[in-house]
Amino acid sequence: MLFLLTFYLQTILHFTPLQAGLVFLAASVSFILSSLLSPAIVSRPGKRGLSAAAALVTLGYVLVFLAAQFLVPRWGMPPFLVALFVSGFGMGLLGTPLLSKTLEEVVHDDAGVASGIYTTAQQMAGAFGVTLLGLLDAFLTASSGNPLRAFVISILVIALLSLGLSLFVLPLAGSLPPTTKNESLAYEQKEETNHVH
């Protein structure tokens, strides 16, 4: 999404590179903040923490779409900054727990390899995403002659894909690692019961 946002800010809104970079601070600050708070925040809702973080990412994309399409022309950049803040906050909340959930069943000796595969898949997905969404945006811009329309349609596609991924994350949210003594005991009892059966 960052590629499209850069295009939107500099080509459509005619921001300078410095101004566009300052706009991105909203997402950067919220990403750092939520990454630091992620263990405390995501663990509190229990099994639904991962799903809630994924839903927040999707909400951020929807807010970016709404801000670009309807709110920025009327109220300027504040709604767009709020949308970026929400999006960055959701990404920060999702990143660490998703990695932990993905690797929790991996044996200790294979953890390094599994982490490398996870990172490689993540980077490849990002590269393919930039390529495909860039092509979509370029095609829509060329066919419609309206860069703003192409941008909002591309963001809508991202939001729909994010919604699909959020629904995919729901089954993964079955059991995050226990965070309190009571949760640890319940988790151990559940594991013992599973081994007995």
Protein Blocks (a to p, Z undefined) as FASTA:
>chain_A
ZZmmmmmmmmmnopafklmmmmmmmmmmmmmmmmmmmmmmmmmnommmmmmmmmmmmmmm
mmmmmmmmmmmmmnommlmmmmmmmmmmmmmmmmmmmmmmmmmmpcfklmmmmmmmmmmm
mmmmmmmmmmmmmmmmmmmmmmnopaklmmmmmmmmmmmmmmmmmmmmmmmmmpgcdfbf
klmmmmmmmmmmmmmZZ
